[in-house]
Amino acid sequence: MSDSEARYRAALDQHGVTDVQATYRVLLRRLKASHPSAYDAAVSRYERELVPGLEAGEGDPLRLWLDYGMWIAEQLSPGHVVAVDETGLATPVEDELPLDRLLLYVPETSNERAIALTQPVQPSEAQKETVQLLCG
């Protein structure tokens, strides 16, 4: 395991969230099918920004991945991010993302599903139900 992978795994453990990479690969496939030029930009962004940032150890690796995932989600559809606490209460995220919560990207259009940007390793029942209802 490389140093950047080890730092990423440590960040996941520290914040108590699951690996985001599989979700983001699904988003990339959606982007490739629906917005090929945005997909090309996503690949470029991955190679120019994400990988070098991870390898250089710049900041929290989970935050770097989240920034990338939010950017991909925004290319699919305009929307906003909400943090969902253990009780199921969702609050809009204006500034710094809380890394230890369920984070959902909620598209502005009502016919699109929300995207779970992060999920707790041990989600509460309310968080599970929220994901099932909004992302499902």
C-alpha positions as CSV (number, residue, x, y, z in Angstrom):
1,M,0.0,0.0,0.0
2,S,1.4,3.4,-1.0
3,D,1.8,6.3,1.5
4,S,-1.2,8.1,-0.1
5,E,-3.4,5.1,0.2
6,A,-2.4,4.6,3.8
7,R,-3.2,8.2,4.6
8,Y,-6.5,7.9,2.9
9,R,-7.4,4.7,4.9
10,A,-6.3,6.4,8.1
11,A,-8.6,9.4,7.3
12,L,-11.5,7.0,6.7
13,D,-10.9,5.4,10.0
14,Q,-10.4,8.7,11.8
15,H,-13.7,10.1,10.5
16,G,-15.6,6.8,10.7
17,V,-16.8,6.8,7.1
18,T,-16.8,4.2,4.3
19,D,-14.6,4.3,1.2
20,V,-15.9,6.8,-1.3
21,Q,-14.1,5.6,-4.4
22,A,-16.6,3.0,-5.6
23,T,-19.4,5.6,-5.5
24,Y,-17.3,8.1,-7.4
25,R,-16.5,5.4,-10.1
26,V,-20.3,5.0,-10.6
27,L,-20.7,8.8,-10.9
28,L,-17.9,8.8,-13.5
29,R,-19.6,6.2,-15.5
30,R,-22.8,8.2,-15.4
31,L,-20.9,11.3,-16.4
32,K,-19.2,9.5,-19.3
33,A,-22.6,8.3,-20.7
34,S,-24.4,11.7,-20.3
35,H,-21.7,14.4,-20.5
36,P,-18.6,13.1,-22.4
37,S,-16.8,16.5,-22.3
38,A,-17.4,16.8,-18.6
39,Y,-16.1,13.2,-18.2
40,D,-12.9,14.2,-20.0
41,A,-12.6,17.2,-17.7
42,A,-13.1,14.8,-14.7
43,V,-10.3,12.5,-15.8
44,S,-8.0,15.6,-16.3
45,R,-8.9,16.9,-12.9
46,Y,-8.1,13.6,-11.4
47,E,-4.7,13.4,-13.0
48,R,-3.8,17.1,-12.5
49,E,-5.2,17.8,-9.1
50,L,-6.4,14.8,-7.1
51,V,-3.5,12.4,-7.6
52,P,-0.8,15.0,-7.1
53,G,-2.5,16.4,-4.0
54,L,-2.9,12.9,-2.5
55,E,0.7,12.0,-3.3
56,A,2.0,15.3,-1.9
57,G,0.1,14.7,1.4
58,E,-1.7,18.1,1.0
59,G,-4.4,18.2,3.7
60,D,-6.9,15.6,4.6
61,P,-7.1,13.0,1.8
62,L,-10.8,12.4,2.4
63,R,-11.4,16.1,1.9
64,L,-9.6,15.9,-1.4
65,W,-11.7,13.0,-2.5
66,L,-14.9,14.8,-1.4
67,D,-14.0,17.9,-3.3
68,Y,-13.6,15.7,-6.4
69,G,-16.8,13.8,-5.8
70,M,-18.8,17.1,-5.3
71,W,-17.3,18.4,-8.5
72,I,-18.4,15.3,-10.4
73,A,-21.9,15.5,-8.9
74,E,-22.2,19.2,-9.9
75,Q,-21.3,18.2,-13.5
76,L,-24.2,15.8,-13.5
77,S,-26.8,18.2,-12.1
78,P,-26.8,21.5,-10.1
79,G,-27.5,21.0,-6.5
80,H,-26.3,21.4,-2.9
81,V,-24.7,19.4,-0.1
82,V,-26.5,18.6,3.2
83,A,-25.1,16.9,6.3
84,V,-27.4,14.3,8.0
85,D,-26.9,13.7,11.7
86,E,-27.7,10.6,13.6
87,T,-31.3,11.7,14.2
88,G,-31.9,12.2,10.4
89,L,-31.8,16.0,10.7
90,A,-30.3,17.4,7.5
91,T,-28.6,20.8,7.5
92,P,-27.2,22.6,4.4
93,V,-23.4,22.7,4.3
94,E,-22.3,26.2,3.5
95,D,-18.6,26.2,4.2
96,E,-16.4,23.4,5.6
97,L,-17.7,19.9,5.1
98,P,-18.2,17.9,8.3
99,L,-16.3,14.7,7.4
100,D,-17.8,12.5,10.1
101,R,-21.4,12.6,8.9
102,L,-23.6,11.3,6.1
103,L,-23.1,13.9,3.3
104,L,-25.7,14.0,0.5
105,Y,-25.5,15.9,-2.7
106,V,-29.1,16.9,-3.5
107,P,-29.9,17.8,-7.1
108,E,-32.1,20.9,-7.6
109,T,-34.4,18.9,-9.9
110,S,-36.9,16.7,-8.1
111,N,-36.7,13.8,-10.6
112,E,-33.0,13.0,-9.7
113,R,-31.8,10.9,-6.8
114,A,-29.5,12.3,-4.1
115,I,-25.9,11.1,-4.1
116,A,-24.3,9.9,-0.9
117,L,-20.9,11.6,-0.9
118,T,-19.9,9.9,2.4
119,Q,-21.6,7.4,4.6
120,P,-20.8,6.5,8.2
121,V,-19.3,3.1,8.8
122,Q,-22.1,2.6,11.4
123,P,-25.0,4.7,10.2
124,S,-28.0,5.3,12.5
125,E,-31.4,3.9,11.5
126,A,-32.4,7.5,10.5
127,Q,-29.3,7.8,8.3
128,K,-30.0,4.4,6.7
129,E,-33.6,5.3,6.0
130,T,-32.5,8.7,4.5
131,V,-30.1,7.0,2.1
132,Q,-32.8,4.5,1.2
133,L,-35.4,7.1,0.6
134,L,-33.3,9.8,-1.2
135,C,-30.6,7.8,-2.9
136,G,-32.3,4.5,-3.3
